[in-house]
Amino acid sequence: MLGLQCTESSIRAAAAKKSGQLLSVHARAEQKLGKDVFAGGEVLDQEKVIEALVKLKKTLKKSGKVTLCLSPRVVFTHLLRVPKVRSGRLTNVVRTELEAVLPEEIEDMQIHFTPIRRDKSGTRIAVTAVKKDILESYKDLLKKSKFSLGNVTTTGLALGDMLKHEDTFMLVNIEDEEPSIVVFIGGFPVDEQLLSSSAAQSVLSTVRSLLAEYKEDDMPVQHIAVHSSKEFFAKIEQGFIPKKVAKEKREEMEEAVTVEHVLPSLKKADLVWGGLIASSLGKGLDVRKSASSWPFMQTVLLGFFAVVAAYFVWTIGSVQILGVWAEIQSWFPISISL
C-alpha cells in the first residue's frame, strides 16, 4: 500500500512495512508545488496535481491503491456527548449534535460512526466525516493518474493506528504542517484537534486541558504518545514526571501519565514523513463500504451495547445514518439502572 499526502506546498508518497516492532521504509518521493494548487485540503488546480502525481508514479515505479492523508480540516473527527434521552428522541438529539459540530451540512458529508459508551449520563459517539465532493475530486484525480483511492486518514490518525494500543491514549503529532492532538479510546480515534501553536508550553497546556476534560467525563487518559524531535519529546516528558516530594505520593503515582516517543529512530529531517509512513500500512477509513450489510451491523451494535466495546460502522448520508441508528436501537432496547 502506498501512502499519499497532499499539502499546500507538496505532494509526498511513501511505502513501508511493519514486522513486529520493526518498521522498514522501502520507497518515498516528493513533488514540490507552486502556489494556489491546494487550499484547505481542496484542489484548486487539477492539471498541476495530476502532473505531480504522474511524476511521483514514475519516480516510485508504483501504482495501484493508495491511502490518502488529508488535513484534519477535511477529515473531521469529534466525540459527540449526547445527553441521556428517551429512546424515541435519540435520533433527533444525535442529528442536532451533529449539525452543531460538523463543518458542512449533514447531507454533504460521508460520515463514519464509532459508538464508544453509554451510561447513566448519556451516550458517547465518535464521528469522523469527510465532504463527499472532496472525496470525489480526489478519486477523479487519482484515477486520471493511474492510482485508485483505498482508505482516507490524517497523519495523526495514522500514527495512532500504527501503535495498536487497546487502551485510551493521546497522540501528539507535532511534526506536521498542521500539528494536532488525537484522543483514542479503546484503540479507536474519537477526537482530533488542531494545535494553535507548536511551542512546548502551549502544547502541554492543551494536553493537560484535554486530560482534565476526559477525566471529568469518566474516561481518563493516562498515556501520551508523542511524534516529535527528541528535544521536544523531552520537554513533554518532563511535564509529566511525578514530583519526588509529593505529599500524596501513592495517589500521584496511581494517576501518573506515561509518555511514549513515537518513531524515535527517525532522523530529525525525516520526522515530517512519520505520519505518511504510518499511513502506508493501510489503516484509515474505507470509503468503499456502505451500510448495506444489516446482519453485520446488528452484530456490531449488539456487541457494543453488551460489552461497551467500540467497533466501526459505516453509514452514508443523514437519512441512512439516523434511520439505521433508530432502527437498530429499536431492535435492541437498552435500560440503564440509576
C-alpha positions in Angstrom: 0.0 0.0 0.0 1.2 3.5 -0.9 0.6 6.4 1.4 -0.1 9.7 -0.3 -0.2 13.2 1.4 -1.3 16.3 -0.3 -0.4 19.6 1.3 -0.4 23.2 0.1 3.4 23.0 -0.6 4.0 19.5 -1.9 2.7 16.0 -2.6 4.5 13.2 -0.8 4.3 9.4 -1.2 5.8 6.6 0.8 5.6 2.9 1.2 6.5 0.9 4.4 6.1 -2.5 6.0 5.9 -3.3 9.7 7.1 -6.6 11.2 6.6 -6.7 15.0 8.4 -3.6 16.3 10.4 -3.1 13.1 9.3 -0.6 10.5 11.0 -0.5 7.2 10.5 2.2 4.6 11.2 0.9 1.1 10.0 3.8 -1.1 9.4 7.5 -0.8 9.3 10.6 -3.0 8.1 14.2 -3.0 7.0 16.7 -5.6 7.1 20.4 -4.7 4.1 22.5 -5.7 3.7 26.2 -6.6 1.1 28.5 -5.1 -2.7 28.1 -5.5 -2.7 24.3 -6.1 -4.3 23.2 -2.8 -6.2 25.3 -0.3 -7.8 24.0 2.9 -7.5 20.5 1.6 -9.4 21.3 -1.6 -8.0 21.1 -5.1 -7.6 24.4 -7.0 -5.5 23.3 -10.0 -6.3 19.7 -11.2 -3.8 19.8 -14.0 -0.8 20.6 -11.8 -1.9 17.9 -9.3 -2.2 15.3 -12.0 1.2 16.3 -13.4 2.8 15.9 -9.9 1.1 12.6 -9.3 2.3 11.2 -12.6 5.9 12.3 -11.8 5.6 10.6 -8.4 4.4 7.4 -10.0 7.4 7.4 -12.4 9.8 8.0 -9.5 8.4 5.3 -7.3 7.6 2.9 -10.1 4.4 2.1 -8.2 0.7 2.4 -8.9 -2.5 0.9 -7.6 -4.3 1.7 -4.4 -3.3 4.5 -2.0 -4.1 5.5 1.5 -4.8 9.2 1.3 -3.6 11.5 4.1 -5.7 14.7 4.2 -5.8 17.7 6.5 -7.7 17.4 9.9 -9.7 20.3 8.5 -11.0 17.9 5.8 -11.2 14.6 7.8 -13.1 15.8 10.8 -13.1 13.7 13.9 -15.1 14.6 17.0 -16.6 13.0 20.1 -20.4 13.6 20.4 -21.5 13.7 24.1 -25.3 13.0 23.7 -27.2 13.6 27.0 -29.5 10.8 28.3 -32.8 10.9 26.5 -35.7 8.6 25.8 -35.1 6.1 23.0 -37.6 7.7 20.7 -35.8 11.1 20.9 -32.2 9.8 20.4 -32.4 10.2 16.6 -33.3 13.9 16.8 -30.8 14.6 19.5 -28.0 13.0 17.6 -28.9 15.0 14.5 -28.9 18.2 16.5 -25.5 17.4 18.0 -24.1 16.6 14.5 -25.4 19.8 13.0 -23.7 21.7 15.8 -20.2 20.3 15.2 -19.9 19.3 11.5 -18.3 22.0 9.3 -20.9 21.3 6.5 -24.4 20.1 6.1 -25.0 16.5 7.1 -26.2 15.6 3.6 -22.9 16.8 2.1 -20.7 14.6 4.4 -19.7 11.0 4.3 -19.9 10.0 8.0 -18.4 7.2 10.0 -19.8 6.4 13.5 -17.9 4.7 16.3 -20.1 4.0 19.3 -17.9 4.5 22.4 -20.0 4.0 25.5 -23.4 4.5 27.1 -24.1 5.1 30.7 -26.5 6.9 33.0 -25.1 10.3 31.9 -25.8 9.6 28.2 -24.2 8.3 25.0 -20.7 9.0 23.5 -20.3 8.5 19.8 -17.1 9.3 17.8 -17.8 10.8 14.4 -15.4 11.0 11.5 -16.7 12.9 8.5 -15.4 13.9 5.1 -17.0 16.1 2.5 -18.4 14.0 -0.3 -17.3 16.4 -3.1 -13.7 16.5 -1.8 -13.6 12.7 -1.8 -15.0 12.6 -5.4 -12.4 15.1 -6.6 -9.5 13.1 -5.2 -10.9 9.9 -6.6 -11.1 11.5 -10.0 -7.5 12.9 -9.8 -6.1 9.5 -8.7 -7.9 7.7 -11.4 -6.5 10.1 -14.1 -3.0 9.5 -12.6 -3.4 5.6 -12.7 -3.9 5.3 -8.9 -7.0 4.3 -7.0 -8.4 5.5 -3.7 -8.3 3.0 -0.8 -8.5 4.5 2.7 -8.6 8.0 3.9 -6.8 9.3 7.1 -4.8 12.1 8.6 -1.2 11.8 9.7 -2.3 11.9 13.4 -4.9 9.2 12.9 -2.4 7.1 11.0 0.3 7.3 13.7 -2.2 6.3 16.4 -3.5 3.4 14.3 0.1 2.2 13.9 0.7 2.0 17.7 -2.2 -0.5 18.1 -2.8 0.4 21.8 -6.0 -1.1 23.0 -6.4 1.3 25.9 -7.2 5.0 26.0 -4.3 7.3 24.9 -3.5 10.6 23.4 -1.3 11.1 20.3 0.5 14.4 19.9 1.6 14.9 16.3 3.8 17.9 16.3 5.7 17.0 13.1 3.2 18.1 10.5 2.3 21.3 8.6 -0.9 21.2 10.7 0.1 19.8 14.1 -2.7 18.1 16.0 -3.7 16.1 19.1 -5.8 12.9 18.7 -7.6 11.1 21.5 -8.0 7.3 21.1 -10.5 5.3 23.3 -10.3 1.5 23.0 -7.8 1.9 20.3 -10.2 4.0 18.1 -9.9 7.7 17.3 -12.6 9.8 18.9 -11.4 13.4 18.7 -8.7 15.3 16.7 -7.9 18.9 17.4 -5.6 21.2 15.5 -2.9 22.9 17.7 -2.8 26.7 17.6 0.9 26.6 18.5 3.7 24.1 18.4 5.6 25.6 21.3 6.1 23.0 24.0 4.4 25.0 26.8 1.4 25.7 24.7 1.1 22.0 23.7 1.5 21.0 27.4 -1.3 23.4 28.3 -3.6 21.9 25.7 -2.7 18.3 26.7 -3.5 19.0 30.3 -6.8 20.6 29.4 -7.8 17.6 27.4 -6.7 15.2 30.2 -8.9 17.1 32.7 -11.8 17.1 30.2 -11.7 13.3 29.7 -11.1 12.6 33.4 -14.2 14.6 34.2 -16.2 12.6 31.7 -15.0 9.4 33.4 -12.8 8.4 30.5 -9.3 9.1 32.0 -6.3 9.2 29.7 -3.0 8.1 31.3 -0.8 7.5 28.3 0.6 10.1 25.8 2.4 9.2 22.6 4.4 12.0 21.0 5.7 12.2 17.5 8.3 14.9 17.6 12.1 15.5 17.8 13.9 14.2 20.8 14.3 17.7 22.2 10.5 18.4 22.1 9.7 15.0 23.5 11.9 15.6 26.4 10.0 18.8 27.3 6.7 17.0 27.1 8.0 14.1 29.2 9.4 16.4 31.8 6.0 17.9 32.2 4.6 14.5 33.5 7.4 13.2 35.7 5.9 12.6 39.2 7.2 15.0 41.8 9.6 13.3 44.2 8.5 15.4 47.2 4.7 15.0 46.7 2.7 14.7 49.9 0.4 12.2 48.4 2.9 10.0 46.7 0.7 7.0 46.3 -2.2 8.9 44.7 0.1 10.7 42.5 1.7 7.5 41.1 -1.7 6.0 40.6 -2.7 9.0 38.4 0.7 9.3 36.7 0.7 9.8 33.0 3.2 7.8 30.9 4.8 9.3 27.9 6.0 7.4 24.8 8.2 8.6 21.9 6.8 7.6 18.5 9.3 6.5 15.8 12.3 7.7 17.9 14.8 6.3 15.4 13.7 8.7 12.6 16.2 11.4 11.8 15.2 14.9 12.5 14.9 15.8 8.8 12.7 12.8 8.3 10.1 13.5 11.1 7.8 15.2 8.7 7.4 11.8 6.9 6.3 9.9 10.0 2.5 10.1 9.7 2.7 9.5 5.9 4.9 6.4 6.5 2.4 5.1 9.1 -0.5 5.7 6.6 1.1 3.4 4.1 0.5 0.5 6.4 -3.1 0.6 5.1 -5.1 1.9 8.0 -7.8 4.6 7.7 -11.4 4.9 6.7 -12.6 2.6 4.0 -14.7 4.9 1.8 -15.9 2.0 -0.3 -18.0 0.5 2.4 -21.7 1.3 3.0 -24.4 0.4 5.5 -26.0 -2.3 3.3 -24.9 -5.2 5.5 -27.7 -5.4 8.1 -26.7 -8.6 9.8 -23.2 -7.3 10.3 -24.4 -4.0 11.8 -26.8 -5.8 14.1 -24.0 -7.9 15.5 -21.6 -4.9 15.8 -24.1 -2.7 17.7 -25.4 -5.5 19.9 -21.8 -6.4 20.8 -21.1 -2.7 21.7 -24.1 -2.3 24.0 -23.4 -5.7 25.6 -19.8 -5.2 26.4 -19.2 -1.5 25.9 -16.6 -2.1 23.2 -16.0 0.1 20.2 -16.5 -1.2 16.6 -16.6 0.7 13.3 -19.9 1.1 11.5 -20.1 3.0 8.2 -23.2 5.0 7.1 -23.6 7.4 4.3 -26.0 10.4 4.3 -28.2 11.7 7.1 -31.3 9.6 6.3 -29.2 6.3 6.4 -27.3 7.5 9.5 -30.2 8.4 11.6 -32.6 5.8 10.2 -30.1 3.0 10.8 -29.4 4.1 14.4 -33.1 4.4 15.3 -33.9 1.0 13.7 -31.1 -0.8 15.4 -31.9 0.8 18.7 -35.5 -0.4 18.4 -34.2 -4.0 17.9 -32.0 -3.9 20.9 -33.7 -1.7 23.6 -31.4 -0.6 26.4 -32.3 0.0 30.0 -29.8 1.6 32.4 -30.0 1.3 36.2 -29.6 4.6 38.0 
